[in-house]
């Protein structure tokens, strides 16, 4: 049985603590080696999944023409999002660089592929399949950070338009669109925390015992 020592536990804590959502103004012009990408994908495909269903698929995008089409849907959705922040945060929102689609050497679109048969553990909560794909993304994020590679999750997108650009089958669901590449540096703490967009919650605020 594999057991882990205190040094390894400390390393994992550090990787979790120093993981960052990387934006386009941080990526540098340095290719991601094949073996590094393979390590990141290894982390994804070895994530936990409901009923061992492994319901994920990954589309690696390095074609600038495809990236530009994806970026077009970001631009459309970003304009819509600005309307939601007009009461107080519009200037701060507009100043943020919220994606790195064309700046990052690689993009990875992560899809959920529904099963064509009942899945153990998914019979009451169908969304558990999609949660499994999120686990894969988190694994990739942590592995990327351990390799000193930046990863950013772009969620300001129209998933149906992304599916069309990538020629995804009708039954697939886009869960995450990731930007991957080396960066000039990682912030010591999350950028949105640094900019006072939101305050970090204390553990005591979110951990309850037995009942609400």
SERO-4910 file (N, C-alpha, C, O; in steps of 0.05 Angstrom, whole numbers):
BEGIN
 pado doro    nc1    nc2    nc3   cac1   cac2   cac3    cc1    cc2    cc3    oc1    oc2    oc3
  Unk    A     17    -24      0      0      0      0     17     25      0     36     28     16
  Unk    A     12     43    -18     27     68    -20     18     87      1     -5     94      3
  Unk    A     37     96     18     31    117     38     49    141     32     70    138     20
  Unk    A     41    164     41     55    189     35     67    201     60     55    199     82
  Unk    A     90    213     57    103    225     80     96    254     83     82    266     66
  Unk    A    105    266    105     98    294    111    107    313     90     94    333     84
  Unk    A    131    308     78    141    326     57    123    325     33    118    346     21
  Unk    A    113    302     26     95    300      3     69    314      8     58    327     -9
  Unk    A     59    310     32     34    324     40     37    354     38     20    368     28
  Unk    A     60    364     48     66    393     47     67    403     18     57    424     12
  Unk    A     79    387      1     81    394    -27     53    396    -40     47    415    -54
  Unk    A     36    377    -34      8    378    -44     -6    402    -34    -21    415    -49
  Unk    A     -3    408     -8    -16    432      3     -7    458    -12    -23    475    -18
  Unk    A     19    459    -18     30    482    -32     19    484    -60     12    506    -69
  Unk    A     17    461    -74      6    462   -101    -23    471   -101    -31    487   -118
  Unk    A    -38    462    -82    -66    471    -79    -67    501    -73    -83    516    -85
  Unk    A    -51    510    -54    -51    537    -45    -42    557    -67    -52    579    -69
  Unk    A    -22    548    -83    -11    566   -103    -21    561   -132    -10    572   -151
  Unk    A    -42    545   -134    -55    543   -160    -68    570   -167    -79    583   -150
  Unk    A    -66    577   -193    -77    603   -201    -93    600   -227    -87    583   -244
  Unk    A   -114    617   -230   -128    619   -255   -113    640   -272   -114    664   -265
  Unk    A   -100    632   -293    -82    649   -308    -96    662   -331   -111    650   -346
  Unk    A    -91    688   -334   -104    704   -356    -84    710   -378    -60    704   -375
  Unk    A    -94    721   -400    -78    724   -424    -54    741   -422    -35    738   -437
  Unk    A    -54    760   -403    -31    778   -401     -8    765   -385     12    778   -380
  Unk    A    -10    740   -378     11    726   -364     26    706   -381     49    699   -376
  Unk    A     13    696   -402     26    675   -419     49    686   -434     49    709   -443
  Unk    A     70    670   -438     93    677   -453     96    660   -478     83    639   -480
  Unk    A    112    668   -496    115    654   -522    136    631   -518    159    633   -527
  Unk    A    126    610   -506    143    586   -502    125    561   -505    105    558   -491
  Unk    A    132    544   -523    115    520   -528    114    501   -505    133    499   -489
  Unk    A     92    487   -502     89    467   -482     99    440   -493     87    430   -513
  Unk    A    120    428   -482    130    403   -492    108    381   -491     91    381   -474
  Unk    A    111    363   -510     91    341   -512     90    325   -485     68    317   -477
  Unk    A    113    320   -473    113    304   -448     99    319   -425     87    306   -408
  Unk    A    100    346   -425     86    361   -405     56    360   -409     41    356   -390
  Unk    A     48    363   -434     19    360   -440      9    332   -433    -13    329   -422
  Unk    A     26    312   -438     18    285   -432     14    281   -402     -5    268   -393
  Unk    A     31    294   -385     28    292   -356      2    305   -347    -11    295   -329
  Unk    A     -5    327   -359    -29    342   -352    -54    325   -360    -73    324   -345
  Unk    A    -53    314   -384    -75    296   -392    -77    271   -375    -99    261   -369
  Unk    A    -54    261   -367    -53    238   -349    -69    244   -323    -84    227   -314
  Unk    A    -65    268   -313    -79    276   -288   -109    277   -294   -125    269   -277
  Unk    A   -117    286   -317   -145    288   -324   -158    261   -326   -180    256   -314
  Unk    A   -146    243   -341   -159    217   -346   -158    198   -321   -171    177   -321
  Unk    A   -142    206   -301   -141    190   -277   -156    203   -254   -152    196   -230
  Unk    A   -174    221   -260   -191    234   -240   -213    214   -231   -219    195   -245
  Unk    A   -225    219   -207   -247    202   -199   -272    208   -217   -276    230   -226
  Unk    A   -288    187   -221   -312    191   -237   -334    173   -226   -329    150   -217
  Unk    A   -358    182   -228   -381    167   -217   -383    141   -233   -383    140   -257
  Unk    A   -385    119   -218   -389     93   -230   -365     85   -248   -369     68   -266
  Unk    A   -342     97   -244   -319     93   -261   -326     97   -291   -317     82   -308
  Unk    A   -343    117   -295   -354    121   -322   -334    136   -340   -335    133   -365
  Unk    A   -316    152   -328   -296    166   -344   -308    181   -367   -301    176   -390
  Unk    A   -327    200   -361   -344    211   -383   -332    236   -396   -347    253   -405
  Unk    A   -306    237   -397   -293    261   -407   -281    257   -435   -273    235   -442
  Unk    A   -280    279   -450   -265    279   -475   -251    306   -477   -261    327   -468
  Unk    A   -227    306   -489   -210    330   -489   -203    337   -518   -193    320   -533
  Unk    A   -208    361   -526   -201    371   -553   -178    390   -550   -181    412   -539
  Unk    A   -155    383   -560   -131    401   -559   -132    420   -583   -134    411   -606
  Unk    A   -131    445   -577   -132    466   -599   -106    482   -600    -99    495   -580
  Unk    A    -93    481   -623    -69    498   -626    -71    513   -652    -53    528   -659
  Unk    A    -93    510   -667    -97    524   -692   -107    553   -687   -128    556   -674
  Unk    A    -92    573   -696   -100    601   -690   -126    608   -702   -140    625   -691
  Unk    A   -134    597   -725   -160    603   -737   -183    593   -719   -203    607   -716
  Unk    A   -180    569   -708   -200    559   -689   -200    576   -664   -222    582   -654
  Unk    A   -177    582   -654   -176    599   -630   -190    626   -634   -205    635   -617
  Unk    A   -186    638   -657   -199    664   -663   -229    661   -664   -244    679   -655
  Unk    A   -239    639   -674   -268    634   -674   -279    631   -646   -301    641   -639
  Unk    A   -264    618   -629   -272    615   -601   -271    642   -587   -289    649   -571
  Unk    A   -251    657   -593   -248    684   -581   -271    702   -590   -279    720   -574
  Unk    A   -282    698   -613   -304    714   -622   -329    710   -604   -343    729   -598
  Unk    A   -334    685   -596   -357    681   -578   -351    691   -551   -370    700   -537
  Unk    A   -325    691   -542   -319    704   -517   -326    734   -518   -338    745   -500
  Unk    A   -318    747   -540   -323    776   -543   -353    782   -542   -361    802   -529
  Unk    A   -369    766   -555   -398    770   -555   -409    767   -526   -425    783   -517
  Unk    A   -401    746   -513   -412    740   -486   -401    761   -466   -415    767   -446
  Unk    A   -377    770   -470   -365    790   -452   -380    816   -453   -384    829   -432
  Unk    A   -389    824   -476   -405    848   -478   -431    846   -463   -440    865   -451
  Unk    A   -443    822   -464   -468    817   -449   -463    819   -419   -478    830   -404
  Unk    A   -440    807   -411   -433    806   -382   -429    834   -371   -435    839   -348
  Unk    A   -419    852   -387   -414    880   -377   -440    893   -367   -439    909   -349
  Unk    A   -462    886   -379   -487    897   -371   -494    890   -342   -508    905   -328
  Unk    A   -484    868   -332   -490    858   -305   -474    872   -284   -480    871   -260
  Unk    A   -453    886   -292   -435    899   -273   -436    930   -275   -417    943   -265
  Unk    A   -457    940   -286   -458    969   -290   -462    984   -263   -455   1008   -261
  Unk    A   -473    970   -243   -478    984   -218   -454    981   -199   -456    968   -178
  Unk    A   -432    994   -206   -410    995   -187   -384    982   -194   -363    990   -185
  Unk    A   -385    961   -211   -360    946   -217   -352    946   -246   -334    931   -254
  Unk    A   -365    962   -262   -360    961   -291   -332    968   -298   -319    955   -314
  Unk    A   -321    990   -286   -294    998   -292   -274    976   -285   -255    970   -300
  Unk    A   -278    964   -262   -260    942   -253   -263    918   -271   -243    905   -278
  Unk    A   -288    912   -279   -292    889   -297   -279    894   -324   -265    876   -334
  Unk    A   -283    918   -335   -272    924   -361   -241    923   -361   -229    916   -381
  Unk    A   -229    929   -338   -200    930   -336   -188    902   -335   -164    898   -340
  Unk    A   -204    882   -328   -194    855   -325   -188    842   -352   -204    845   -371
  Unk    A   -167    827   -354   -161    811   -377   -171    783   -370   -159    769   -354
  Unk    A   -194    775   -383   -209    752   -373   -203    726   -388   -215    706   -381
  Unk    A   -187    727   -408   -181    702   -423   -154    704   -435   -142    726   -437
  Unk    A   -144    681   -444   -118    680   -458   -119    661   -482   -100    647   -488
  Unk    A   -142    662   -496   -147    642   -517   -126    643   -539   -116    622   -546
  Unk    A   -119    666   -548    -99    667   -570    -71    670   -559    -52    663   -573
  Unk    A    -68    680   -535    -41    683   -523    -29    656   -515     -5    652   -517
  Unk    A    -46    639   -504    -36    613   -495    -29    595   -518    -44    594   -538
  Unk    A     -7    580   -516      1    562   -538    -20    541   -544    -24    533   -567
  Unk    A    -33    531   -522    -53    510   -525    -79    517   -512    -79    530   -491
  Unk    A   -101    509   -524   -127    509   -511   -136    480   -509   -130    463   -526
  Unk    A   -151    475   -488   -163    448   -485   -193    451   -479   -200    463   -458
  Unk    A   -210    441   -497   -238    441   -492   -245    414   -479   -239    393   -490
  Unk    A   -258    415   -456   -264    391   -441   -294    386   -442   -310    402   -433
  Unk    A   -302    363   -452   -330    356   -456   -339    333   -438   -323    316   -431
  Unk    A   -365    334   -432   -378    311   -419   -392    295   -441   -407    305   -457
  Unk    A   -386    269   -440   -399    250   -458   -419    233   -442   -410    215   -427
  Unk    A   -445    237   -446   -464    221   -430   -463    191   -438   -457    184   -461
  Unk    A   -469    174   -418   -468    146   -423   -494    137   -437   -515    149   -433
  Unk    A   -492    116   -452   -516    105   -466   -529     82   -449   -547     68   -458
  Unk    A   -519     79   -424   -531     59   -406   -530     70   -377   -515     89   -372
  Unk    A   -546     58   -359   -546     68   -332   -518     67   -319   -503     47   -323
  Unk    A   -511     88   -304   -485     89   -291   -488     87   -262   -504    100   -249
  Unk    A   -473     69   -250   -473     65   -221   -468     91   -207   -447    104   -212
  Unk    A   -486     99   -189   -482    124   -173   -493    149   -187   -493    170   -175
  Unk    A   -503    146   -211   -513    169   -226   -543    167   -230   -555    183   -245
  Unk    A   -556    147   -218   -584    143   -223   -602    162   -209   -625    167   -218
  Unk    A   -593    175   -187   -609    195   -173   -600    223   -179   -616    242   -180
  Unk    A   -574    227   -184   -562    253   -189   -548    252   -216   -525    245   -218
  Unk    A   -563    258   -238   -552    255   -264   -528    274   -268   -509    268   -283
  Unk    A   -528    297   -254   -506    316   -257   -480    306   -246   -459    318   -251
  Unk    A   -480    283   -232   -455    272   -222   -435    265   -244   -411    265   -240
  Unk    A   -446    260   -268   -428    255   -291   -413    280   -298   -389    278   -304
  Unk    A   -426    303   -298   -413    328   -305   -393    336   -282   -372    347   -288
  Unk    A   -401    330   -257   -383    335   -235   -357    320   -238   -336    329   -231
  Unk    A   -359    295   -249   -335    279   -254   -316    293   -273   -291    292   -269
  Unk    A   -327    306   -293   -310    320   -312   -296    344   -299   -274    351   -305
  Unk    A   -311    357   -280   -299    379   -265   -276    369   -248   -255    382   -245
  Unk    A   -278    345   -237   -256    333   -222   -232    329   -241   -209    334   -232
  Unk    A   -237    321   -265   -214    318   -284   -200    345   -289   -176    346   -291
  Unk    A   -216    366   -292   -205    393   -296   -188    401   -272   -166    412   -276
  Unk    A   -198    397   -248   -183    404   -224   -157    389   -223   -136    400   -216
  Unk    A   -158    363   -229   -133    347   -230   -113    359   -249    -89    362   -243
  Unk    A   -122    367   -273   -105    379   -293    -93    406   -283    -70    412   -288
  Unk    A   -110    421   -270   -101    447   -260    -79    444   -239    -59    458   -240
  Unk    A    -82    425   -221    -61    420   -201    -36    408   -214    -14    416   -206
  Unk    A    -39    390   -233    -15    379   -246      0    401   -261     24    403   -261
  Unk    A    -15    418   -275     -3    440   -290     13    458   -272     36    465   -278
  Unk    A      1    465   -249     15    482   -230     40    469   -219     61    482   -215
  Unk    A     39    443   -214     62    428   -204     85    428   -225    108    425   -217
  Unk    A     78    431   -250     97    432   -272    105    461   -279    119    466   -299
  Unk    A     95    480   -263    100    508   -268     89    518   -295    101    534   -308
  Unk    A     66    506   -302     52    514   -326     26    528   -318     12    518   -300
  Unk    A     19    550   -331     -5    564   -325    -30    552   -338    -28    542   -361
  Unk    A    -52    553   -324    -77    544   -336    -99    564   -328   -102    571   -305
  Unk    A   -115    572   -348   -138    589   -343   -163    577   -354   -163    565   -375
  Unk    A   -185    580   -338   -211    569   -346   -228    592   -356   -235    610   -341
  Unk    A   -235    591   -382   -252    612   -394   -281    602   -394   -288    583   -407
  Unk    A   -298    616   -379   -326    609   -376   -344    629   -389   -369    625   -390
  Unk    A   -334    651   -400   -350    671   -413   -351    664   -443   -339    677   -459
  Unk    A   -366    643   -449   -368    632   -476   -396    621   -480   -410    614   -461
  Unk    A   -404    620   -505   -429    607   -512   -422    578   -518   -410    572   -539
  Unk    A   -430    559   -501   -421    531   -505   -431    519   -531   -417    502   -542
  Unk    A   -454    527   -540   -464    516   -565   -448    525   -589   -443    510   -608
  Unk    A   -439    550   -588   -422    561   -610   -395    548   -609   -383    542   -630
  Unk    A   -384    543   -585   -359    529   -583   -361    501   -594   -344    491   -609
  Unk    A   -383    487   -588   -388    460   -599   -388    461   -629   -376    443   -642
  Unk    A   -401    481   -640   -402    483   -670   -375    487   -682   -368    475   -702
  Unk    A   -359    505   -670   -332    511   -680   -315    485   -679   -300    480   -698
  Unk    A   -318    469   -658   -302    445   -655   -315    420   -667   -304    398   -665
  Unk    A   -338    424   -680   -351    402   -693   -358    379   -673   -356    355   -680
  Unk    A   -365    387   -649   -371    367   -628   -398    353   -633   -416    366   -643
  Unk    A   -400    328   -627   -426    314   -630   -448    327   -614   -443    340   -594
  Unk    A   -473    324   -623   -495    338   -611   -498    332   -581   -506    349   -565
  Unk    A   -493    307   -573   -498    299   -545   -476    307   -526   -479    304   -502
  Unk    A   -453    318   -536   -432    326   -518   -439    353   -505   -453    370   -517
  Unk    A   -429    357   -480   -433    382   -466   -407    394   -458   -390    381   -446
  Unk    A   -402    419   -466   -377    433   -458   -378    439   -429   -396    452   -419
  Unk    A   -358    429   -414   -356    434   -386   -335    456   -380   -339    473   -363
  Unk    A   -312    455   -394   -292    475   -390   -276    481   -415   -271    463   -431
  Unk    A   -268    506   -418   -250    514   -440   -225    525   -427   -226    546   -414
  Unk    A   -202    512   -431   -178    517   -416   -156    529   -434   -153    521   -457
  Unk    A   -142    548   -423   -118    560   -436    -93    551   -421    -92    552   -397
  Unk    A    -74    541   -436    -51    527   -424    -25    537   -435    -21    539   -459
  Unk    A     -6    544   -417     20    553   -427     37    563   -404     28    567   -382
  Unk    A     62    567   -410     81    579   -390     75    608   -386     63    621   -404
  Unk    A     82    618   -363     75    646   -355    100    661   -347    121    649   -341
  Unk    A     98    688   -346    120    704   -336    123    701   -306    146    701   -296
  Unk    A    101    699   -292    102    693   -263     74    686   -253     54    692   -267
  Unk    A     73    674   -230     47    668   -217     44    687   -194     63    692   -179
  Unk    A     20    698   -191     15    716   -169     17    701   -142     11    677   -141
  Unk    A     26    715   -122     28    702    -95      1    694    -84     -2    673    -71
  Unk    A    -20    710    -90    -47    703    -82    -65    709   -106    -57    723   -124
  Unk    A    -90    698   -106   -107    701   -130   -111    730   -138   -113    748   -122
  Unk    A   -111    734   -165   -113    761   -176   -138    776   -166   -136    799   -159
  Unk    A   -161    762   -166   -185    776   -158   -186    783   -129   -199    802   -120
  Unk    A   -171    767   -113   -168    774    -85   -150    799    -82   -156    817    -67
  Unk    A   -128    800    -98   -110    823    -97   -125    848   -105   -119    870    -95
  Unk    A   -143    846   -124   -158    869   -134   -182    876   -118   -198    894   -125
  Unk    A   -186    861    -96   -210    866    -78   -236    862    -93   -256    874    -86
  Unk    A   -236    844   -113   -261    838   -127   -280    823   -107   -304    828   -106
  Unk    A   -268    804    -93   -282    789    -72   -262    784    -50   -237    785    -54
  Unk    A   -272    780    -26   -255    774     -3   -255    744      2   -275    730     -3
  Unk    A   -232    734     11   -230    705     17   -248    698     41   -247    712     61
  Unk    A   -262    676     38   -279    667     61   -263    651     80   -245    636     73
  Unk    A   -269    655    106   -256    639    126   -269    611    127   -292    608    120
  Unk    A   -253    591    135   -264    564    136   -289    563    154   -307    548    149
  Unk    A   -288    578    176   -310    578    195   -337    588    183   -358    581    193
  Unk    A   -335    603    161   -359    613    148   -374    592    132   -398    594    127
  Unk    A   -359    571    124   -370    552    104   -371    523    114   -383    506    101
  Unk    A   -360    518    138   -361    491    149   -381    490    172   -379    504    191
  Unk    A   -400    472    169   -421    468    189   -421    439    199   -409    422    187
  Unk    A   -434    435    221   -434    408    232   -463    398    236   -479    411    248
  Unk    A   -468    375    225   -494    361    227   -516    375    211   -529    361    195
  Unk    A   -521    400    215   -543    414    201   -536    443    196   -517    453    208
  Unk    A   -551    456    179   -549    485    175   -560    499    200   -560    524    201
***
